[in-house]
């Protein structure tokens, strides 16, 4: 009987040892290391429906997250776009502001660093992801989670979806969870591609409360496995430009086809592609096996467009995406926010997928205009342009202006679509 008991206790002891080892092993496997990466580019100065700027809401959300996470969680904080003004076009503007440490040790530093952020620069997501992946300490069993909060798409070189895919191949324990904060459809698709390629998850937020909620959810979301897609798929552009769109393999950089209003669909191997739209590039377009990926650009049309032309600029970077004039009064554009120039002033416009956005500027005309010209300024005194006997009219956004006529400064209001004529006596 004693031998039987000894054997039973022996087996029980071995069982307990194995159980504890498995518990320890599982705990190690489930250990999580998280890096928050916050967008502080110029577009984050945009306002939410509440009136609060995106950057202020994001700073508040990260602060509240850091103050409420489990004290033992290992956390780091990186930002981008906060060090250089837009004009510098700095595609390496990022910094690890708080290195990895237990929340109990680093939350004070994170809160302090967040408060000092100033939104001003570019959105170099590809470059940032590459550096963020290198920030993690070497712990093979730990989940390495990057939580990227962005309100815009890539504005620099490279394709962030391809980068995320490559990072996952190098580190199976890595995932990038992305949060689109008040984003357009094009940005949403790019951020979603990044998360899918890395075994992460995409979240969307349009308010402060939603951002706090999805940040918290992202921290608790485990690393996943990307779904492999092999075989051909199709890419289609609705309303393709007659000038055509080059299709580029995002991994090799080689052009593999083209689309136009004559041929708007193409068969491609499953993968990630870049598509040219005018002078811009639509990045991180994923084609899946057996499926059709549909791109829906928008169109901008300017009535009474000037012969001198109107530049269409990316609202965040100032990069020119198209030019519209009386000779070509419309342009195909990716959905997003733009500035359209009228002389030295600009008209903000949002292009929506599949829709035509018409601009109907007012027109200022001067009969019998002087060859010396008549200077037009904004109400604040900024020179806009001039009209003369060579170009006796000028389209302008609605607003308050002044014009110089025979030595007199004449103030005037201009409504959308209004034609206003001055006559020299």
Secondary structure as UniProt FT lines:
FT   HELIX           2..29
FT   STRAND          32..39
FT   HELIX           42..45
FT   TURN            49..50
FT   HELIX           54..68
FT   TURN            71..72
FT   STRAND          74..80
FT   HELIX           86..88
FT   TURN            91..92
FT   STRAND          94..102
FT   HELIX           103..115
FT   HELIX           125..135
FT   TURN            140..141
FT   STRAND          143..150
FT   HELIX           160..170
FT   TURN            172..173
FT   STRAND          174..181
FT   HELIX           185..197
FT   TURN            198..199
FT   STRAND          202..205
FT   HELIX           208..220
FT   STRAND          232..238
FT   TURN            242..243
FT   STRAND          245..249
FT   TURN            250..252
FT   STRAND          255..259
FT   STRAND          265..269
FT   STRAND          271..277
FT   TURN            278..279
FT   STRAND          280..287
FT   TURN            289..290
FT   STRAND          292..296
FT   STRAND          298..303
FT   STRAND          310..314
FT   TURN            315..317
FT   STRAND          320..324
FT   STRAND          330..333
FT   STRAND          336..342
FT   TURN            343..344
FT   STRAND          345..351
FT   TURN            353..354
FT   STRAND          356..360
FT   STRAND          362..367
FT   TURN            371..372
FT   STRAND          374..378
FT   TURN            379..380
FT   STRAND          383..387
FT   STRAND          393..396
FT   STRAND          399..405
FT   TURN            406..407
FT   STRAND          408..414
FT   TURN            416..417
FT   STRAND          419..423
//
